[in-house]
Structures are given as C-alpha cells and as structure tokens.
Amino acid sequence: MNNEEIELIEMNIVTKGVDILKVIEKNKNKYEYYTFLDMAVPVIKSMYNSYRIQDINEKLKMRYFDIYYSLCVNWWKIDMAEKYHDTPDITRSAYHIRRARNNFEQLLIKLRPEAIVAKTFETSLNF
C-alpha cells in the first residue's frame, strides 16, 4: 500500500464516527462557529488513540489537520454556504484555515493524554 492509500483509509476511519448533520443539529443553539471548532475533538482523540505520543510528528499532525479541515469544508457547504453567498467554499480561505489551525494546535495541547490525566488528578485533589 502506498501513502495515499493509507491516508485515505485513515481518513475514512477517523471521519466514520463524525456525522456532520448530527453535529450541526446537536450544536444548533450554540454560537455559529461552534461546530467548526468542535469537529477537531474527535479527530485529535483518534490520533492520540492510534499513535503513541513519541510517534506523533509534524507530518502526522498535518495529515490529521487535513482530515479535520475537510470536515470543516463539508460543514461549511452544508450549513453556512447559503448564509454567506459571497463565500460558497472555504477550501482555500486563509481566514478559515488559520482559525482551524489555531483551534487544532490548542486542542492538541488540551487533549494530550498526559494533560487529561494531570487535570483529572488535579480535580480529584480538590475534594
């Protein structure tokens, strides 16, 4: 199998559990970009569940970011394109890529397994 085939299989596995329509419905009463930001969570969790921390490099992070951003592009087409006729597609939108990248980077730190363990430990000490 070549890299492209592996990446395609990985994308299908990661996004299999993400039903954009259900996520949109679940978040309909939240602020407009909540779904856009929230979709990074299952992608990052999938990466951390699939790879050891020491095996996660920049290339792998970029691959998972691309998976996340493809979900964002689909979300935009389904939920936002009609509202914003001047932006029918965000595939190459510098603003959206930057916003997604910043969100992704913050969540990489927040959802890192040892960060979750430390937060759980800290919370358990506050009895």
Summary of the structure (lengths in Angstrom):
residues: 127
radius of gyration: 16.0
end to end distance: 51.9
largest distance: 52.3
contacts: 317
relative contact order: 0.12
helix: 73%
strand: 0%
